[in-house]
Amino acid sequence: MSTAIDTATSTEISAPNGIRLPLGLAGETLVFAIASGLDFLLTRYMLMGYGSPSRIGQIVESNPIARYILYSWGFDGLFVFKATTVVIVSLICHIIAVKRVEVARRLMLFATIAVLSVVTYSMVLMVRSV
């Protein structure tokens, strides 16, 4: 049984068991990872007082899970947490893409928009505090 994949929008690799895996989410995954990295960098910058020691503590992490990790393991732990989140979301989307590429794209787009909304909010907070 052969599976038709739209080669105009995705590429494929063949797994050792003969299953063809679409790689149509490479660009979407890259954008999501960059947005998440920007979120981490802005979070770190803001929590460190925008580079001014007198402003440290004015901003707190609002995500209770991320806050717990930050206060327990520091910025290294927060980085691992955010990177793990990127890996899990990307993995879920790529698993879905095996059968339904468009659904996976929409899910990755939703995740990217969610992260970019946090980045935008962080930037608004930074502008207001200047």
WOCORUR-V641160 format. One record per residue. RES is the residue in one small letter. PSI is psi in whole degrees, 0 to 359 (none if undefined). OMEGA is omega as a letter, one per 30 degrees, with the letter a starting at -180 (NA if undefined). D_FIRST is the distance of its C-alpha to the first C-alpha in Angstrom with 2 decimals. Layout:
[[RES/PSI/OMEGA/D_FIRST] [RES/PSI/OMEGA/D_FIRST]]
This chain:
[[m/126/l/0.00] [s/151/l/3.78] [t/129/l/6.71] [a/129/l/9.92] [i/135/l/12.98] [d/103/a/16.44] [t/348/l/17.85] [a/334/a/21.30] [t/353/l/21.66] [s/160/l/19.74] [t/172/a/18.84] [e/156/l/16.27] [i/153/l/16.70] [s/126/l/14.49] [a/161/a/15.52] [p/332/a/16.47] [n/7/l/13.76] [g/354/l/11.05] [i/136/l/10.52] [r/125/a/11.45] [l/124/l/14.55] [p/143/l/16.27] [l/36/a/19.98] [g/358/a/21.15] [l/13/a/23.95] [a/312/a/26.01] [g/316/l/28.74] [e/321/l/28.92] [t/320/l/29.19] [l/315/l/31.93] [v/318/l/33.90] [f/318/l/33.67] [a/319/l/34.88] [i/316/l/37.71] [a/319/l/38.79] [s/321/l/38.87] [g/319/l/40.86] [l/321/l/43.26] [d/315/l/43.66] [f/314/a/44.63] [l/317/l/47.06] [l/320/l/48.72] [t/313/a/49.01] [r/314/a/50.65] [y/316/a/52.95] [m/318/a/54.05] [l/335/l/54.60] [m/13/l/56.65] [g/30/l/59.02] [y/31/l/57.83] [g/0/a/59.45] [s/117/a/62.77] [p/332/a/63.85] [s/345/a/65.98] [r/359/l/62.93] [i/134/l/60.91] [g/353/l/60.22] [q/333/l/60.41] [i/138/l/56.63] [v/155/l/54.64] [e/125/a/50.91] [s/339/l/50.05] [n/117/a/46.80] [p/326/l/48.19] [i/312/l/45.47] [a/322/l/45.82] [r/316/l/49.62] [y/314/l/49.65] [i/318/l/47.60] [l/313/a/49.83] [y/337/l/53.02] [s/320/a/51.81] [w/4/l/50.19] [g/195/a/51.30] [f/332/l/49.38] [d/316/l/47.38] [g/320/l/46.06] [l/320/l/45.41] [f/314/l/43.46] [v/318/l/41.28] [f/312/a/40.78] [k/322/l/39.76] [a/320/l/37.50] [t/322/l/35.81] [t/317/l/35.32] [v/315/a/33.63] [v/315/a/31.29] [i/312/l/30.41] [v/315/l/29.84] [s/317/l/27.76] [l/315/l/25.65] [i/314/a/25.08] [c/321/l/24.13] [h/327/l/21.68] [i/316/l/20.02] [i/323/a/19.81] [a/338/l/18.48] [v/322/a/15.21] [k/325/a/14.33] [r/87/a/17.21] [v/317/a/18.84] [e/321/l/21.56] [v/318/l/22.69] [a/320/l/22.98] [r/316/l/24.96] [r/320/l/27.26] [l/317/l/27.88] [m/322/l/28.73] [l/317/l/30.94] [f/315/l/32.70] [a/320/l/33.36] [t/317/l/34.69] [i/321/l/36.93] [a/315/a/38.22] [v/318/l/39.20] [l/331/l/40.68] [s/323/l/42.75] [v/318/l/44.26] [v/316/l/44.93] [t/316/l/46.59] [y/319/l/48.68] [s/318/l/49.75] [m/322/l/50.82] [v/316/l/52.79] [l/319/a/54.54] [m/317/a/55.40] [v/319/a/56.87] [r/333/a/58.89] [s/351/a/60.35] [v/none/NA/61.68]]
